[in-house]
Amino acid sequence: MKKIISKFALVLFFTICSNIGFAQTQGKSLLNMTTYESMDGGYSKIIVVDNDKKIEEIALAKFYYKDLELNQITINKTLLNYQEKGYKVIAELRGAVGLIMVTTYRLEK
């Protein structure tokens, strides 16, 4: 369990650092929205990093088969909220680290 937590902490650290670096691109309004869903019912949330290095965290339900729809609704509402603010999704990257599914959406305005 310690190995999974330490791997996840390392991935989270690098993700936040890369999100901040990406958000500082030549006058464009960019942000990264990363979702983390732990398949063992642990850490699940959305982290959004914008141009001003502001970090917003949005809680997701624990990853159980009954909550899959609830998390998908939360993720979709968050994306729609940013689209209503004039952002559009320009890239999406998915993967898994151990028991954690990670999806990063890059948005541009």
N, C-alpha and C positions, 0 to 999 in steps of 0.2 A: 504494500500500500504506500509506503514511503517513497518507493521508486516512482510510482505513478504520480504522486503529488509533486515530487521534485521535477519530473519531466514536464508536467503540466505547468508548473510555475515558470520554468525556463521558456517554454513555448509562449506563455502569456507575456512574459517580459519582452521577448523578441518581437511578438506581434504588436504590442503597444509601441515599441520603439520604431518599428517599420511603419506603423500607421502614422505616427507623428512626422516622420521623415517624408512620407508620401504626401501628407496634407500641406506641405510647404512648397508646393510646385508653382512657380512662376505666375502669381497673380490669379490663378484660377481658384474657384471655390470648390475644393474637393473634400471628401470625407470618406472614411472607411467604417463600415458597419460589420462587425465580426460576431457571429453567433457561436456559442459553445454549448454543446448538449452532451452531458455525461450519461453514458449508457448504463452506468451502475446506480443511477438515481442520485448522483452527487451534484457537482457544480454545473449549473446551467444558467446562462445569461447572455445578453446582447451587450456588446461594448461598442460605442460610437466615438470616433475621434475626428474632430473637425480642424479647419485651418488654424483656429486660435488655440490649438492644443487642448481644447476643452474635451474632457472625457465624460461621457454619459453612460451609465450602467442601467440596464433594464432587466429585471428578473424574469426568468422563464420557469415554468413548472418543472418539477423533477421529471426525468426522462423515463416515463412508464408508458406502455402501449395505450393506456386510456387517456393520457395527456398529450399525445402526439398532435391531435387537432388543435388543442389549446395553444401549444407552442407555435404551430404553423400560423394560427390566426394572429398571435402577438408579433411574429416576425413580419408577416404581410402588412399589418397595420403600421408597423414602424417604417417599413419601406414606403408605403403609401403616404405617410406623413411627410417624409422627405421629398417625395415626388410632388406633393402639393406645394412644397416650398420652392419648386423649380429644379430640383436635382433629377438626374437620370442615371440609371445603373449603366456603367461603362465596362464593368468586368465583374466576374464572379469566380471564386476559387473555393473548391471543397476538398476536404481530406479528413483523415482521422489520426489522432495521436493516442495510442493505447485504446482506452474505452471512451475517448472524447471525440465527438464529431465536431469539426470546425468548418464554418463557411464564412468567407469574407466577401462582402459586396463593396465595390468601389463606385462611388457616386460623384458626379461632376455637375456644376451649375454654370 
